[in-house]
Amino acid sequence: MKKILVVEDELAYLKLLHDQLTAKGYEVLEAKNGKAGLEMAKNEKPDLILLDIRMPIMDGMTMLGLLRQDENGKNTKVIMLTNLEPDDKIVGKVVKDQPMYYFVKSNTKLEDLTEKIHDVLSE
């Protein structure tokens, strides 16, 4: 069973993702901020991380940068999720730390996201 870590501070969206991914047969781990997400990623070694950008304590960009410095995390598959429209600063940082994809939550249907998750985990 593939393991997905969802790092998201919006509880309603976190529950929605958890329920949808569990129904698709994935093991789902949850963290509500980047600090907890980084620790969980290092300990659990998920197959994929769904990572929000704006969160309390540690944001997703910082978490991704630190994850990429870790031997086990440097090749972990990551999909960035945000309500921010990509600007040059965000896009530059995203490219540098190499997530697989970048989705704007408000513009993305849950079915499209779960399809992309399936594709990424099938690679």
C-alpha positions in Angstrom: 0.0 0.0 0.0 1.4 3.4 -1.0 1.9 5.9 1.8 1.0 9.6 1.3 1.8 12.3 3.8 -0.6 15.3 3.6 0.8 18.4 5.2 -2.1 20.9 5.3 -3.3 23.4 8.0 -6.9 23.8 6.6 -8.7 21.0 8.6 -11.7 20.7 6.2 -9.4 20.3 3.2 -7.2 17.9 5.2 -10.2 15.7 6.0 -11.4 15.8 2.4 -8.0 14.7 1.1 -7.7 12.0 3.8 -11.2 10.6 3.1 -10.7 10.6 -0.7 -7.2 9.1 -0.6 -8.2 6.4 2.0 -11.1 5.5 -0.2 -8.7 5.0 -3.1 -6.7 2.5 -1.0 -3.7 4.7 0.1 -2.3 4.9 3.6 -2.7 8.5 4.6 -0.5 10.3 7.2 -1.3 13.8 8.3 0.6 16.9 9.6 -0.8 20.3 10.2 2.4 22.4 9.8 5.7 22.1 8.1 7.7 21.3 11.2 5.5 18.3 12.1 5.4 17.3 8.4 9.2 17.3 8.1 9.6 15.1 11.2 6.9 12.7 9.9 8.5 12.6 6.4 11.9 11.7 7.9 10.4 9.0 10.2 7.7 7.5 7.9 9.4 7.9 4.5 6.2 8.3 2.5 5.9 7.5 -1.2 4.4 11.0 -1.9 3.9 14.2 0.1 1.1 16.6 -0.6 2.4 19.9 0.7 0.6 23.2 1.4 2.7 26.3 1.1 1.2 28.7 3.7 1.1 27.1 7.2 1.9 28.1 10.7 5.2 27.2 12.5 7.0 26.2 9.3 5.7 26.9 5.8 5.8 24.4 3.0 8.7 26.0 1.1 10.9 25.8 4.1 9.9 22.3 4.8 10.6 21.3 1.2 14.0 22.9 1.3 15.0 21.1 4.5 13.5 17.8 3.1 15.7 18.1 0.0 18.8 18.4 2.3 18.0 15.1 4.0 19.5 11.9 2.4 16.1 10.1 2.5 14.1 13.1 1.5 16.0 14.4 -1.5 14.2 12.2 -3.9 10.8 12.1 -2.3 7.9 12.8 -4.6 6.2 16.1 -3.7 3.0 17.8 -5.0 2.7 21.4 -3.8 -0.9 22.6 -3.0 -1.7 26.2 -2.3 -4.3 29.0 -2.7 -1.5 31.4 -3.8 -1.2 32.3 -7.4 2.3 31.5 -8.5 4.5 34.5 -8.7 8.2 34.6 -9.8 9.6 34.2 -6.2 7.4 31.1 -5.5 8.0 29.5 -8.9 11.7 30.0 -8.6 11.8 28.4 -5.2 9.5 25.6 -6.3 11.7 24.8 -9.3 14.9 24.9 -7.1 13.5 22.3 -4.7 11.9 20.1 -7.3 8.4 19.2 -6.4 6.7 17.0 -9.1 3.7 19.4 -9.6 2.2 22.6 -8.3 -1.6 23.0 -7.9 -3.7 26.0 -7.0 -6.3 24.4 -4.7 -9.1 26.7 -5.8 -8.5 25.9 -9.5 -8.1 22.1 -9.1 -10.9 19.5 -8.9 -10.3 16.8 -6.3 -10.8 14.2 -9.0 -8.0 15.8 -11.1 -5.7 15.8 -8.1 -6.3 12.2 -7.2 -5.7 11.2 -10.8 -2.4 13.1 -10.8 -1.5 11.4 -7.5 -2.2 8.0 -9.1 0.0 8.9 -12.1 2.9 10.1 -9.9 2.8 7.0 -7.7 2.7 4.8 -10.8 6.0 6.3 -12.2 
